[in-house]
Amino acid sequence: MTARKTLTERLDEKLDQVLKNPRGWGGVDVLEPLVLMLLILRAETADPPVSHAEVLRRYRRFLAERVAPGAGDIRARLGEALSLEAVVDVLREHVDAVREREVSPPLGKGSVSEALPDQGSTRRFPAFGSVEVLH
């Protein structure tokens, strides 16, 4: 087993522990940032690695579809429906979707574009004319 795969498995175990006992990790106040940090670290172990910006972009897209559109965190988006159980349910669903995406990456239209950086990840270098460099 590769070190990369071992680390991914350990991060998955930690995600499962956090979602199984969220009160032991700080409850509603720290659950979302903790899970996101673990997912960002997990994305670094992917082959190829996924940027932290892409992890957050996918999460925000998931929240908009699953809970409600907006710029707020999960607590703000859940509003009156906020409870530890609701937060855990939404985060568990997202973690499962991340894992599923690895097993069966999206196919068809748009699948290549999801692997590419967004427009904000390009820089123009005037010295090279109209060349855009991805970074």
Backbone hydrogen bonds in HBPLUS format (Angstrom, degrees):
<---DONOR---> <-ACCEPTOR-->    atom                        ^
c    i                          cat <-CA-CA->   ^        H-A-AA   ^      H-
h    n   atom  resd res      DA  || num        DHA   H-A  angle D-A-AA Bond
n    s   type  num  typ     dist DA aas  dist angle  dist       angle   num
A0006-THR N   A0002-THR O   2.98 MM   4  6.24 158.0  2.03 149.7 156.3     1
A0007-LEU N   A0003-ALA O   2.91 MM   4  6.10 160.7  1.95 150.1 154.6     2
A0008-THR N   A0004-ARG O   3.02 MM   4  6.24 158.8  2.06 146.7 152.7     3
A0009-GLU N   A0005-LYS O   2.97 MM   4  6.20 158.8  2.02 147.5 152.9     4
A0010-ARG N   A0006-THR O   2.99 MM   4  6.27 153.6  2.06 147.4 154.6     5
A0011-LEU N   A0007-LEU O   2.90 MM   4  6.16 156.8  1.95 152.3 158.5     6
A0012-ASP N   A0008-THR O   2.89 MM   4  6.14 152.9  1.96 147.7 155.7     7
A0013-GLU N   A0009-GLU O   2.93 MM   4  6.19 153.6  2.00 144.9 151.9     8
A0014-LYS N   A0010-ARG O   2.99 MM   4  6.26 155.2  2.05 144.2 150.7     9
A0015-LEU N   A0011-LEU O   2.88 MM   4  6.16 157.6  1.93 149.3 155.4    10
A0016-ASP N   A0012-ASP O   2.94 MM   4  6.20 161.2  1.98 150.6 155.3    11
A0017-GLN N   A0013-GLU O   2.91 MM   4  6.19 153.1  1.98 147.3 155.1    12
A0018-VAL N   A0014-LYS O   2.91 MM   4  6.13 163.9  1.93 155.4 158.9    13
A0019-LEU N   A0015-LEU O   3.01 MM   4  6.21 166.2  2.03 153.0 156.5    14
A0020-LYS N   A0016-ASP O   2.89 MM   4  5.92 135.3  2.09 139.9 152.0    15
A0021-ASN N   A0017-GLN O   3.03 MM   4  6.14 149.5  2.13 148.0 154.3    16
A0024-GLY N   A0021-ASN O   3.11 MM   3  5.56 130.6  2.36 110.3 122.2    17
A0025-TRP N   A0022-PRO O   3.14 MM   3  5.26 150.5  2.23 101.3 110.3    18
A0027-GLY N   A0022-PRO O   2.82 MM   5  5.09 154.4  1.88 147.1 138.9    19
A0026-GLY N   A0023-ARG O   3.22 MM   3  5.21 166.7  2.24 104.3 108.2    20
A0030-VAL N   A0027-GLY O   3.24 MM   3  6.06 142.8  2.39 120.7 127.7    21
A0031-LEU N   A0027-GLY O   3.05 MM   4  5.81 134.5  2.27 155.0 167.7    22
A0034-LEU N   A0030-VAL O   3.06 MM   4  6.03 156.6  2.11 152.9 160.2    23
A0035-VAL N   A0031-LEU O   2.95 MM   4  6.11 168.7  1.97 158.3 161.0    24
A0036-LEU N   A0032-GLU O   2.95 MM   4  6.10 165.0  1.98 155.9 160.6    25
A0037-MET N   A0033-PRO O   2.93 MM   4  6.04 154.5  1.99 142.5 149.1    26
A0038-LEU N   A0034-LEU O   3.03 MM   4  6.31 160.4  2.07 150.1 155.2    27
A0039-LEU N   A0035-VAL O   2.90 MM   4  6.16 153.3  1.97 148.3 156.3    28
A0040-ILE N   A0036-LEU O   2.82 MM   4  6.06 147.9  1.92 146.7 155.8    29
A0041-LEU N   A0037-MET O   2.95 MM   4  6.21 163.3  1.97 151.6 155.5    30
A0042-ARG N   A0038-LEU O   2.86 MM   4  6.01 154.6  1.92 143.1 151.1    31
A0043-ALA N   A0039-LEU O   2.86 MM   4  6.01 147.7  1.96 140.4 148.8    32
A0044-GLU N   A0040-ILE O   3.16 MM   4  6.48 139.3  2.34 141.6 151.6    33
A0044-GLU N   A0041-LEU O   3.15 MM   3  5.19 128.6  2.43  95.0 108.3    34
A0045-THR N   A0042-ARG O   3.00 MM   3  5.31 142.8  2.14 103.5 114.4    35
A0046-ALA N   A0043-ALA O   3.16 MM   3  5.14 156.3  2.22 100.5 107.8    36
A0050-VAL N   A0043-ALA O   3.02 MM   7  5.03 163.5  2.05 125.2 130.6    37
A0054-GLU N   A0051-SER O   3.12 MM   3  5.21 121.0  2.48  96.1 110.0    38
A0055-VAL N   A0051-SER O   3.07 MM   4  6.45 153.6  2.15 148.6 156.0    39
A0056-LEU N   A0052-HIS O   3.03 MM   4  6.28 162.0  2.06 150.0 153.8    40
A0057-ARG N   A0053-ALA O   2.88 MM   4  6.05 152.1  1.96 143.1 151.7    41
A0058-ARG N   A0054-GLU O   2.91 MM   4  6.06 164.4  1.94 150.7 154.0    42
A0059-TYR N   A0055-VAL O   3.02 MM   4  6.21 152.2  2.10 142.0 150.2    43
A0060-ARG N   A0056-LEU O   2.89 MM   4  6.10 164.9  1.91 151.9 155.4    44
A0061-ARG N   A0057-ARG O   2.99 MM   4  6.18 156.6  2.05 146.7 153.4    45
A0062-PHE N   A0058-ARG O   2.88 MM   4  6.07 155.7  1.94 144.3 151.3    46
A0063-LEU N   A0059-TYR O   2.83 MM   4  6.15 164.1  1.86 156.6 160.3    47
A0064-ALA N   A0060-ARG O   2.97 MM   4  6.14 158.5  2.01 146.4 152.1    48
A0065-GLU N   A0061-ARG O   3.08 MM   4  6.33 153.3  2.16 146.9 153.5    49
A0066-ARG N   A0062-PHE O   2.76 MM   4  5.85 163.1  1.79 159.2 164.8    50
A0067-VAL N   A0063-LEU O   2.74 MM   4  5.22 157.0  1.79 138.3 146.5    51
A0068-ALA N   A0063-LEU O   3.06 MM   5  6.30 137.1  2.25 141.1 151.2    52
A0077-ARG N   A0073-ASP O   3.02 MM   4  6.26 161.4  2.06 154.8 160.6    53
A0078-LEU N   A0074-ILE O   2.90 MM   4  6.00 149.3  2.00 146.1 153.1    54
A0079-GLY N   A0075-ARG O   3.16 MM   4  6.32 144.1  2.30 141.4 150.4    55
A0081-ALA N   A0078-LEU O   2.96 MM   3  5.22 148.8  2.06 141.3 134.6    56
A0082-LEU N   A0079-GLY O   3.07 MM   3  5.55 157.9  2.12 118.5 120.9    57
A0087-VAL N   A0083-SER O   3.02 MM   4  6.29 163.7  2.04 156.8 160.6    58
A0088-VAL N   A0084-LEU O   2.94 MM   4  6.13 166.2  1.95 152.1 156.1    59
A0089-ASP N   A0085-GLU O   2.88 MM   4  6.03 159.1  1.92 146.9 153.0    60
A0090-VAL N   A0086-ALA O   3.04 MM   4  6.25 163.8  2.06 150.0 153.4    61
A0091-LEU N   A0087-VAL O   2.90 MM   4  6.09 170.6  1.91 156.9 160.0    62
A0092-ARG N   A0088-VAL O   2.77 MM   4  5.80 158.9  1.82 150.6 157.0    63
A0093-GLU N   A0089-ASP O   3.00 MM   4  6.14 157.3  2.06 143.4 149.6    64
A0094-HIS N   A0090-VAL O   3.01 MM   4  6.31 154.5  2.07 147.9 154.8    65
A0095-VAL N   A0091-LEU O   2.87 MM   4  6.12 166.5  1.89 154.7 158.1    66
A0096-ASP N   A0092-ARG O   2.89 MM   4  6.07 164.0  1.92 152.3 156.8    67
A0097-ALA N   A0093-GLU O   2.97 MM   4  6.18 149.3  2.06 140.7 149.4    68
A0098-VAL N   A0094-HIS O   2.88 MM   4  6.20 152.5  1.95 153.2 160.8    69
A0099-ARG N   A0095-VAL O   3.01 MM   4  6.30 162.7  2.04 152.5 156.6    70
A0100-GLU N   A0096-ASP O   2.87 MM   4  6.05 156.7  1.92 147.0 154.1    71
A0101-ARG N   A0097-ALA O   2.89 MM   4  6.03 151.5  1.98 144.3 151.6    72
A0102-GLU N   A0098-VAL O   3.34 MM   4  6.67 144.4  2.48 142.1 149.8    73
A0102-GLU N   A0099-ARG O   3.19 MM   3  5.34 127.3  2.48  97.5 110.1    74
A0103-VAL N   A0099-ARG O   3.31 MM   4  6.68 150.3  2.40 143.8 151.4    75
A0103-VAL N   A0100-GLU O   3.07 MM   3  5.11 117.3  2.48  96.1 111.4    76
A0104-SER N   A0100-GLU O   2.90 MM   4  6.15 165.8  1.92 161.3 164.7    77
A0111-SER N   A0108-GLY O   3.10 MM   3  5.83 166.6  2.12 141.5 143.6    78
A0114-GLU N   A0110-GLY O   3.18 MM   4  6.38 142.9  2.32 148.1 156.5    79
A0115-ALA N   A0112-VAL O   3.04 MM   3  5.41 139.5  2.21 107.2 118.2    80
A0116-LEU N   A0113-SER O   3.19 MM   3  5.10 144.6  2.32  96.1 106.3    81
A0121-SER N   A0118-ASP O   2.91 MM   3  5.58 165.9  1.93 124.1 128.2    82
A0122-THR N   A0119-GLN O   3.32 MM   3  5.85 151.3  2.40 122.4 120.5    83
A0135-HIS N   A0121-SER O   3.24 MM  14  6.06 159.9  2.28 176.0 176.5    84
A0123-ARG N   A0133-VAL O   3.10 MM  10  5.50 155.3  2.16 142.6 149.9    85
A0133-VAL N   A0123-ARG O   3.00 MM  10  5.50 170.5  2.01 157.8 158.7    86
A0128-PHE N   A0125-PHE O   2.84 MM   3  5.61 158.5  1.89 126.1 132.8    87
A0129-GLY N   A0126-PRO O   3.04 MM   3  5.13 157.7  2.09 117.7 115.7    88
